[in-house]
């Protein structure tokens, strides 16, 4: 490996900040700058560019953007033409930056970055964070033989066979900056701000407002819990950051208005103070099935909250049932039974919360993630030298 730092160019397909972008920024903060110099390409100015520049990262702009599943052959041709127009632009960014490795932060980013890196004759790393069927795009991605980082074993199993056969696949579970999720002393202030009583028990869901996160299931669960434990309040935290489902927020609120729990459900919108929201909560629920990983599950665990999640995909690799959380079948009845158990058995809730915090600190600190990613960089840099 060269004695001078190796330049790694990160590519992200959006300028907004969601869970994948939080993970990217934390990874970059942890990189050993004596060994690797990070740079980045994003679609344009915005929240992500500001965060990266605040981390002393050189940021370039290129027209990488969201790719929706084509609705038919003509749409597919149009999408391919758009991608092919952007690849030379991204190749230019790579060559101007002097990067030796390109790291795509999503599957969409890899569709652009893989061919651009191949044209620039450098290695590419694809951070696969999705549990989606990528169809014929799998053959496109496999041709470039990337090193693939999957955020869970479930994601690795979902990779198309051509990618698994032609690429180097690594499972590196996401980590978080656990120091950010310590008691911050704002529990009562946040509860007062949200109109929560001092004696209320608070059950919280934090997720983007998109249907597959299963907010409707959370609301149905909330109705069952409120019948059994009337002093329970419910927080729905998040918004539609990427504008994919503009009507969904209104649909959820309309649903609540027609339920008996209308005065118990609080929609907070997006919150930057996630740690404070978690501190103000008593139980965290993650009702989504087919969750690729579940970063927010780890964040809740780090705040010593007992977690109720679905025994599937990412969360099943994070939570150990009845050791540091509860896993359910994902039905409204299953979720509500688990939550009611915790509300009515504070000793079990406290035991699980303490074990969850210890698990998050021991196994999901971002420094472990950074170390494992840097090992891949070193192998790629060593192969070039």
C-alpha positions as CSV (number, residue, x, y, z in Angstrom):
1,X,0.0,0.0,0.0
2,X,1.3,3.5,-0.9
3,X,2.6,5.6,2.0
4,X,0.4,8.5,0.8
5,X,-3.3,8.4,1.6
6,X,-5.5,6.7,-1.0
7,X,-8.3,8.8,-2.4
8,X,-11.8,7.3,-2.1
9,X,-14.6,9.0,-4.0
10,X,-18.0,8.4,-2.5
11,X,-21.1,8.7,-4.8
12,X,-24.6,9.4,-3.6
13,X,-27.7,9.7,-5.7
14,X,-29.5,12.3,-3.6
15,X,-28.7,15.6,-1.9
16,X,-31.2,14.9,0.9
17,X,-30.2,13.1,4.1
18,X,-31.9,9.9,5.1
19,X,-30.6,6.9,7.0
20,X,-28.1,5.9,4.2
21,X,-26.7,9.4,4.1
22,X,-26.4,9.5,7.9
23,X,-24.4,6.2,7.7
24,X,-22.2,7.7,4.9
25,X,-21.4,10.8,6.9
26,X,-20.5,8.7,10.0
27,X,-18.4,6.4,7.9
28,X,-16.5,9.4,6.5
29,X,-16.0,10.9,10.0
30,X,-14.4,7.7,11.1
31,X,-12.0,7.2,8.2
32,X,-8.3,7.2,9.1
33,X,-7.2,10.3,7.1
34,X,-3.6,9.2,7.3
35,X,-4.5,6.2,5.1
36,X,-7.5,7.4,3.1
37,X,-8.7,10.8,1.8
38,X,-12.5,10.9,1.2
39,X,-14.1,13.0,-1.5
40,X,-17.7,12.9,-2.7
41,X,-20.0,13.4,-5.7
42,X,-23.6,14.3,-5.1
43,X,-26.4,15.6,-7.4
44,X,-26.1,19.2,-6.2
45,X,-26.0,21.6,-3.2
46,X,-28.1,20.7,-0.2
47,X,-28.1,19.1,3.2
48,X,-25.8,16.3,2.3
49,X,-23.2,18.5,0.6
50,X,-23.2,20.8,3.7
51,X,-22.7,17.8,6.0
52,X,-19.9,16.5,3.9
53,X,-18.1,19.8,3.6
54,X,-18.5,20.2,7.3
55,X,-16.5,17.0,7.6
56,X,-13.7,18.5,5.5
57,X,-14.7,16.6,2.4
58,X,-14.1,17.8,-1.1
59,X,-17.6,17.7,-2.8
60,X,-18.3,17.7,-6.6
61,X,-21.6,17.7,-8.4
62,X,-22.8,15.4,-11.1
63,X,-26.3,14.6,-12.4
64,X,-26.6,11.3,-10.6
65,X,-30.3,10.9,-9.6
66,X,-33.0,8.5,-8.4
67,X,-33.8,5.8,-10.9
68,X,-37.4,4.5,-10.8
69,X,-38.4,1.1,-12.0
70,X,-39.2,1.5,-15.7
71,X,-42.9,1.2,-16.5
72,X,-42.3,-0.4,-19.9
73,X,-39.7,-0.8,-22.7
74,X,-39.8,2.8,-23.8
75,X,-39.3,4.0,-20.3
76,X,-36.4,1.6,-19.9
77,X,-34.7,2.9,-23.0
78,X,-35.1,6.5,-21.7
79,X,-33.7,5.5,-18.4
80,X,-30.7,3.8,-20.0
81,X,-30.0,6.9,-22.2
82,X,-30.1,9.1,-19.1
83,X,-27.7,6.9,-17.2
84,X,-25.3,6.7,-20.2
85,X,-25.3,10.5,-20.5
86,X,-24.2,10.8,-16.8
87,X,-21.5,8.2,-16.8
88,X,-18.9,10.3,-18.7
89,X,-19.6,13.2,-16.4
90,X,-19.0,11.0,-13.4
91,X,-15.9,9.6,-15.0
92,X,-14.6,13.1,-15.4
93,X,-15.2,13.7,-11.6
94,X,-13.3,10.6,-10.8
95,X,-10.3,11.5,-12.9
96,X,-10.2,15.1,-11.7
97,X,-10.4,14.0,-8.1
98,X,-7.5,11.6,-8.5
99,X,-9.5,8.8,-6.8
100,X,-8.2,5.3,-6.7
101,X,-11.4,3.8,-5.4
102,X,-15.1,4.7,-6.0
103,X,-17.6,3.9,-3.3
104,X,-21.2,4.0,-4.3
105,X,-23.5,4.6,-1.3
106,X,-26.5,2.9,-2.8
107,X,-27.6,0.6,-5.6
108,X,-28.8,3.6,-7.7
109,X,-25.4,5.2,-7.2
110,X,-23.6,2.1,-8.3
111,X,-25.6,2.0,-11.6
112,X,-23.7,5.2,-12.5
113,X,-20.5,4.7,-10.5
114,X,-19.7,1.1,-11.5
115,X,-19.4,1.9,-15.3
116,X,-17.7,5.2,-14.6
117,X,-15.1,3.5,-12.4
118,X,-14.5,0.8,-15.0
119,X,-13.9,3.5,-17.7
120,X,-11.5,5.3,-15.3
121,X,-9.8,1.9,-14.7
122,X,-10.2,2.0,-10.9
123,X,-11.9,-0.2,-8.4
124,X,-15.5,0.2,-7.3
125,X,-17.2,-0.6,-4.0
126,X,-21.0,-0.9,-4.0
127,X,-22.8,-0.4,-0.6
128,X,-26.0,-2.4,-1.1
129,X,-28.6,-1.2,1.4
130,X,-31.8,-2.4,-0.2
131,X,-34.0,-5.5,-0.2
132,X,-35.5,-4.9,-3.7
133,X,-35.6,-6.9,-6.9
134,X,-33.2,-5.1,-9.2
135,X,-34.1,-7.3,-12.2
136,X,-32.1,-6.8,-15.3
137,X,-30.0,-4.1,-13.6
138,X,-28.3,-7.0,-11.8
139,X,-26.6,-8.1,-15.0
140,X,-25.5,-4.5,-15.7
141,X,-24.0,-4.3,-12.2
142,X,-22.4,-7.7,-12.3
143,X,-20.4,-6.9,-15.5
144,X,-18.2,-4.4,-13.5
145,X,-17.3,-6.9,-10.8
146,X,-17.6,-4.6,-7.8
147,X,-16.8,-5.3,-4.2
148,X,-20.3,-5.4,-2.7
149,X,-20.9,-4.4,1.0
150,X,-24.3,-5.7,2.2
151,X,-25.7,-4.1,5.3
152,X,-27.2,-7.5,6.4
153,X,-27.1,-11.1,5.6
154,X,-30.7,-10.7,4.3
155,X,-29.5,-8.2,1.8
156,X,-26.6,-10.5,0.7
157,X,-29.1,-13.3,0.1
158,X,-31.2,-11.0,-2.1
159,X,-28.4,-10.3,-4.5
160,X,-29.0,-11.7,-8.0
161,X,-26.9,-14.8,-8.8
162,X,-24.7,-13.1,-11.4
163,X,-23.6,-10.6,-8.8
164,X,-22.9,-13.3,-6.2
165,X,-20.9,-15.3,-8.7
166,X,-18.9,-12.5,-10.2
167,X,-18.3,-10.1,-7.3
168,X,-16.7,-10.1,-3.9
169,X,-19.6,-9.9,-1.4
170,X,-19.0,-8.7,2.2
171,X,-21.6,-8.5,4.9
172,X,-20.8,-5.4,7.1
173,X,-23.6,-4.6,9.5
174,X,-24.2,-0.8,9.9
175,X,-22.8,0.9,12.9
176,X,-23.8,4.1,14.6
177,X,-21.9,6.8,16.6
178,X,-23.1,5.4,19.9
179,X,-21.8,8.5,21.7
180,X,-24.6,10.5,20.1
181,X,-27.1,8.3,21.8
182,X,-26.5,8.9,25.4
183,X,-28.9,10.4,28.0
184,X,-29.1,14.0,27.1
185,X,-31.4,15.3,29.9
186,X,-34.2,16.5,27.7
187,X,-36.9,13.8,28.5
188,X,-39.3,16.1,30.4
189,X,-38.7,19.1,28.1
190,X,-39.5,17.1,24.9
191,X,-42.5,15.4,26.5
192,X,-43.8,18.8,27.6
193,X,-43.2,20.2,24.1
194,X,-45.2,17.4,22.6
195,X,-48.1,17.7,25.1
196,X,-47.3,14.4,26.8
197,X,-48.2,14.0,30.5
198,X,-45.6,13.1,33.1
199,X,-47.5,9.9,33.8
200,X,-48.0,8.9,30.2
201,X,-46.2,5.9,28.8
202,X,-44.9,6.7,25.3
203,X,-44.6,4.2,22.4
204,X,-42.6,5.6,19.4
205,X,-42.1,4.8,15.8
206,X,-39.5,6.7,13.8
207,X,-39.4,6.1,10.0
208,X,-39.8,8.0,6.7
209,X,-43.5,8.4,5.7
210,X,-43.5,5.7,3.1
211,X,-46.1,2.9,3.0
212,X,-43.7,-0.1,3.3
213,X,-42.6,1.1,6.7
214,X,-46.0,0.0,7.9
215,X,-47.4,3.0,9.7
216,X,-50.9,1.8,9.3
217,X,-50.0,-1.4,11.1
218,X,-48.5,0.7,13.9
219,X,-51.7,2.7,14.2
220,X,-53.8,-0.5,14.4
221,X,-51.5,-1.8,17.0
222,X,-51.8,1.5,18.9
223,X,-55.6,1.1,19.1
224,X,-55.2,-2.3,20.6
225,X,-52.6,-1.2,23.1
226,X,-54.7,1.9,24.1
227,X,-57.6,-0.4,25.0
228,X,-55.4,-2.4,27.3
229,X,-53.3,0.4,28.7
230,X,-55.3,3.7,28.5
231,X,-52.5,6.0,29.7
232,X,-50.3,5.2,26.6
233,X,-49.4,7.9,24.0
234,X,-48.0,7.2,20.6
235,X,-45.4,9.2,18.6
236,X,-45.1,9.0,14.8
237,X,-41.8,10.6,13.9
238,X,-40.7,11.3,10.3
239,X,-41.7,12.8,7.0
240,X,-41.5,12.1,3.3
241,X,-37.9,13.4,2.9
242,X,-37.6,12.3,-0.8
243,X,-41.1,13.3,-1.9
244,X,-42.0,9.8,-3.1
245,X,-45.4,9.6,-1.4
246,X,-46.9,13.1,-1.0
247,X,-50.4,11.9,-0.1
248,X,-49.3,9.4,2.5
249,X,-49.0,11.8,5.5
250,X,-52.6,13.0,4.9
251,X,-53.8,9.4,4.6
252,X,-52.3,8.5,7.9
253,X,-53.8,11.6,9.7
254,X,-57.2,10.9,8.2
255,X,-57.0,7.3,9.4
256,X,-56.2,8.5,12.9
257,X,-59.1,11.0,12.9
258,X,-61.5,8.0,12.3
259,X,-60.0,6.0,15.2
260,X,-60.7,6.1,19.0
261,X,-57.0,7.1,19.6
262,X,-57.1,10.4,17.8
263,X,-56.1,12.2,20.9
264,X,-53.3,9.8,21.7
265,X,-51.3,9.8,18.4
266,X,-48.8,12.7,17.8
267,X,-47.3,13.3,14.4
268,X,-44.1,15.2,14.9
269,X,-42.8,15.4,11.4
270,X,-39.0,15.3,10.8
271,X,-36.9,15.7,13.9
272,X,-33.2,16.3,14.0
273,X,-33.1,15.5,17.8
274,X,-33.7,11.8,17.4
275,X,-31.8,11.0,20.6
276,X,-34.0,13.4,22.6
277,X,-37.2,11.9,21.1
278,X,-36.0,8.4,22.1
279,X,-35.1,9.6,25.5
280,X,-38.7,10.9,25.9
281,X,-40.1,7.5,24.9
282,X,-40.6,4.3,26.9
283,X,-40.9,1.7,24.1
284,X,-39.7,1.7,20.5
285,X,-41.7,-0.2,17.8
286,X,-40.4,-1.0,14.3
287,X,-43.3,-2.6,12.4
288,X,-41.8,-2.9,8.9
289,X,-41.3,-6.3,7.3
290,X,-38.4,-6.8,4.8
291,X,-36.4,-4.0,6.5
292,X,-32.9,-4.3,5.0
293,X,-31.2,-3.3,8.2
294,X,-32.9,-1.0,10.7
295,X,-30.5,1.7,11.7
296,X,-33.1,3.4,13.9
297,X,-33.5,0.1,15.8
298,X,-29.9,0.2,16.9
299,X,-30.3,3.9,17.8
300,X,-33.2,3.0,20.1
301,X,-31.3,0.2,21.6
302,X,-28.3,2.5,22.3
303,X,-30.7,4.8,24.3
304,X,-31.7,1.7,26.4
305,X,-35.2,1.5,25.0
306,X,-36.9,-1.9,24.8
307,X,-37.5,-2.6,21.1
308,X,-40.4,-4.4,19.5
309,X,-39.7,-5.4,15.9
310,X,-40.6,-8.0,13.2
311,X,-38.7,-11.2,13.2
312,X,-37.5,-10.8,9.6
313,X,-34.6,-9.5,7.6
314,X,-32.4,-6.8,9.2
315,X,-34.0,-6.5,12.6
316,X,-33.8,-10.2,13.2
317,X,-30.1,-9.9,12.8
318,X,-30.0,-7.1,15.4
319,X,-32.4,-8.0,18.1
320,X,-32.1,-11.2,20.1
321,X,-35.6,-12.2,21.2
322,X,-36.2,-11.8,24.9
323,X,-32.6,-11.0,25.4
324,X,-32.3,-7.4,24.2
325,X,-35.7,-6.8,22.6
326,X,-38.8,-8.6,21.4
327,X,-39.4,-10.0,17.9
328,X,-42.9,-10.7,16.6
329,X,-44.6,-12.1,13.6
330,X,-45.4,-8.5,12.5
331,X,-49.1,-8.7,12.8
332,X,-51.1,-6.0,14.7
333,X,-51.9,-8.6,17.3
334,X,-48.3,-9.8,17.7
335,X,-47.0,-6.2,18.0
336,X,-49.7,-5.1,20.4
337,X,-49.2,-8.2,22.6
338,X,-45.4,-7.5,22.9
339,X,-46.0,-3.8,23.7
340,X,-48.7,-4.5,26.3
341,X,-46.3,-7.0,27.9
342,X,-43.6,-4.4,28.3
343,X,-46.0,-1.7,29.5
344,X,-47.4,-4.0,32.1
345,X,-44.1,-5.5,33.1
346,X,-41.6,-2.6,33.8
347,X,-39.0,-5.0,35.2
348,X,-38.8,-6.9,31.9
349,X,-38.8,-3.6,29.9
350,X,-35.9,-2.3,32.0
351,X,-34.0,-5.6,31.6
352,X,-34.4,-5.6,27.9
353,X,-33.5,-1.9,27.6
354,X,-30.3,-2.3,29.6
355,X,-29.3,-5.4,27.5
356,X,-30.1,-3.5,24.3
357,X,-27.8,-0.6,25.2
358,X,-25.0,-3.0,26.0
359,X,-25.6,-4.8,22.7
360,X,-25.6,-1.6,20.7
361,X,-22.3,-0.4,22.3
362,X,-20.6,-3.8,21.9
363,X,-21.7,-4.8,18.4
364,X,-22.9,-1.8,16.5
365,X,-20.4,1.0,17.1
366,X,-19.5,2.7,13.8
367,X,-15.8,2.3,14.6
368,X,-16.2,-1.4,13.9
369,X,-18.0,-0.6,10.6
370,X,-15.2,1.8,9.6
371,X,-12.5,-0.8,10.4
372,X,-14.2,-3.4,8.2
373,X,-14.7,-1.1,5.3
374,X,-11.1,0.2,5.5
375,X,-9.9,-3.4,5.2
376,X,-11.6,-3.6,1.8
377,X,-10.0,-0.4,0.7
378,X,-6.6,-1.7,1.8
379,X,-7.1,-4.9,-0.2
380,X,-8.1,-2.8,-3.3
381,X,-5.2,-0.3,-2.9
382,X,-2.7,-3.2,-2.4
383,X,-3.9,-4.9,-5.5
384,X,-3.2,-1.7,-7.5
385,X,0.4,-1.3,-6.1
